[in-house]
Amino acid sequence: MTDSRELPAYVYDLAGLNTHAGAVRAALEGVELYYAVKANPDPELLRVLAPHVDGFEVSSGGELAHVRGLFPGAAVALGGPGKTDPELFAEVTRLHIESPGELRRLLASGRPADVLLRANLDLPVDGASLVMGGGATPFGMDPAGVAECVDLLEGQDTVRLRGLHAHLASGLDAATALEVAAGVLGHARGLGLTEINLGGGMAVSYRDPDELFDWHSYGKGLAGLRRPGEVLRVEPGRALTVYCGRYVTRVIDVKRVHGELFAVVAGGTHHLRTPATKGHDQPLATAEPGEPITIVGQLCTPKDVFARRVPVRLEVGDVVEFAMAGAYAWNISHHDFLMHPKPAFRYIRGE
């Protein structure tokens, strides 16, 4: 698969991604599917996803230029707080408005745009791993802010109000996601809006990689919630690409310190920041059972840990494969800390 001399490396299973994306697409019949590019903007992954999605969600001018360079005619929604003028005035399919101030800037420019108002609604999100709504966060607007934007948009037709956007939390199972969707839909209907972007946030379990989000029941549930004439859209990221990626490296040293066994591997969390950020053990793809060992990288910080006290046998020179490295991995990592070499990138394309 990968020459050990080229390690560390990211290895992406494009055939597996294609199969997974196709299954998600089939489960969401009648629901628009956008991919959240922030999860992983790798061009090869985006090319695999393109036939399965209705568009791409981007959160910066850089992501927009990246997607436009690959797919000039693709539908693109642009969101994110703190938009610069070039981002706010960009030509996109949908623009997600984050505040009345943002909308005033857009109206003052006289530039046409089709917008969704991003709502920060106080809805229960039990079990969420990350909450972006329902309280004092900088994302979106509370109902008063949304109402203020609706008023600002009256009496003009340059900026066209198309609907509501709400991404309230991440790490939701299908049942909870449907409860949140029902609440968002109720708010949108109260405003007379029929285009609703429900965001992403589908649960991914690093503890149990075989525990997958129930796309079938979610799609069936959304079909039951949708009323005639409504357009529903979702924009998953992690739940689409996380399973297709592995971070592959090799053991440089094995040592015992104050009784605890450590394996030091090439690379580190400057390549794969996810376990340090989320505080989990990055799952291993395969390993021979052995004495509990903590796997760390090459960085001069005690936070450079991939997995703690995992019961596997490792020796110097062994290849280690971490699974679930296809999203929020390389692209969120602090690449230049200590200026170690960057990883290689390899792709499994199938037959």
C-alpha positions, 0 to 999 in steps of 0.5 A: 500500500505505502512504502515504509520509507514514505511514512508518515502518510495519509491513505485515502480509500476512494472506492470506499468513500464512493460506496459510502457516499452513494449509500448516504445519497440513497438514504436521503431521497428528496433531501438536498445533500451538500458536503461541508468542505471544512471537514476535508478539502482534499481534491481527490476526495471532492472529486469522488463526492461530487457526483453524489452531492447537490453542492458544497458548503464552504466557510471562507473565500479560500474554500470557495476558490478551491471548490470553484477551481475544481468544479466551476459550475457547482452549487455552493453555499457560503457561511461562517462568522466574520465574513470579509467584504470579498466573502460577503459579496462573492457570487454563490448559490446561497449566502448564509447570513450570520448577523443583522450587521452582515446583512446591512453591509450586504444591502448597502453594497447593492449586490444581489444575493440569495440568502439564508438566515442562520438561526441560533435556536434554543433547542435541546441537543442532548448528547451533543459532542459540540454545541454551536447554538442554544445559547451565547455563542458567536454563531448565527442569530437568536430569534430577535436577530432573525426577525430584525433581518426579516424586517430589513429585507422587506421592501426590496428585491436585490437581496432575496430571502430564500430560507433558514439555516441552523447548525446547532450541534455536532455528534447527534444520533439520528433520533436527536437530529430529527428532534432538532430538525422538527424544532428548526422546521417549526421556527422556519414555518412560523416565518413563512420560509420553505427552504431549510438547511438543517446543517450537519453534525451527524454522530461519529464514534471514535470509540466504536468505529462500527457504530455508524449514523443511521442515515436510513432512519434519518432520511425516512424521518425527514421525508415524514417531516417535510411538507409539500413545497418545502426544500430540505437540505443537510450539509454533513462533513465528518460523517461522509469522509472520516471513514475513508482515511487512515494515518499510517506511520512507524514506530521510532522508539519504545521505552518505559518511563516510571513504569508506563510503556510508550511507543514514539512514532514518526509524525504526531498531532501536528499531522493528526490533531483530532485526538488531542483536540477532541480528547479521545484515543484515535482508533487503530486499524489493526494491531496485535494484542499486547501490554497496554502502551501509550502511542505518542508523536515527535513533538515537544509537548505532553499533549502529542498523544494519539492513544493512551494505554491501548493493549497492543504489541509494538516494536521499533520499526512496526507500522501503525495505522490509525483509522478514522482519519478522513475528516478534521485531521490534516487540515486542522493540524498545526503543520509547521510546529517544530518544522517536521516533514509533512506526510505523504498522501496516497489514494486507493482507487479500487478496480 
